Structure formats: structure tokens, C-alpha cells
Amino acid sequence: MNRLFSRLLLIGMLTAAASFAQARLDALATACNLNKDQKTLFKTTLDASTKEAEPLRKAIPQTRAQIAALVQAGKSGDELNKLVSEHASQMAAMYEIEAKTFAKLVNSLDADQKKQGAQRLLGEMRGLFLKNKWSD
């Protein structure tokens, strides 16, 4: 009985996650007035960028934790500065992925779509790939 409940719960969670992903994509599609091909391009692009950002998404929290541990231990100097620089480089690399993804998506829009939805799209991009999946 417990195993059946666990399976049903997992199926429900996966269904909800898929629904949310679709809802987010639908919201972007509505905001930008995307056609079917553009919507497919958006999903493909966002999925690819998520995969590209995965190593950074995993490394950034680890670097933050290392910085916090050094600060709590009262450390400073070169070791802390090195980690802070590493963290800044990681965040810059993540922002570059976000910016390139935004540019690719905006370039797929026509002039009217850019007027209608580019600002909303830009707002959605910030920190998007720090999550496990862009649709989370």
C-alpha cells in the first residue's frame, strides 16, 4: 500500500512539474505572441541553455558555501579573495548564458513581437538557469 502511494505521489509531482513548465512556456508564448515554430524554438533554446548552465548551477552554491565557511572561521586574505573572484567569474559566466539565450530568443521575434514581449522576456531571464530547470 505504501509503495502504491509513493508511486502515485511521484506521478502527481511529475505531472504538476510538466504542467508548470507548459504554463511558463505558454505565458512567454502569450507575452510575445509566439507562433507554433517560435514556441518550439523557445523550448529547445531554453532546454539547451539549461544543460549548458548545469555545471555552473552546481558550482555556484558550493563556492558560496566555501566563502561562508571561511568567513565563519574568521579567515580572510588570499584564500577568501580567490574564492570571491571564482564566485564572481561563475556568476559572470551564468549571466553570459542568460544574455546569449535572451539574444537568441529576441532575434527570433519580429518587430511587433519584440515591442510586445521583449521586456517580459528579459525579466524572465534573470537567474533562470540557477534553478534545476528553466521551467521550475
Sequence and secondary structure as in RCSB ss.txt:
>XXXX:A:sequence
MNRLFSRLLLIGMLTAAASFAQARLDALATACNLNKDQKTLFKTTLDASTKEAEPLRKAIPQTRAQIAALVQAGK
SGDELNKLVSEHASQMAAMYEIEAKTFAKLVNSLDADQKKQGAQRLLGEMRGLFLKNKWSD
>XXXX:A:secstr
 HHHHHHHHHHHHHHHHHHHHHHHHHHHHHHHT  HHHHHHHHHHHHHHHHHHHHHHHHHHHHHHHHHHHHHTT 
 SHHHHHHHHHHHHHHHHHHHHHHHHHHHHHHTS HHHHHHHHHHHHHHHTTGGGSSSTT 
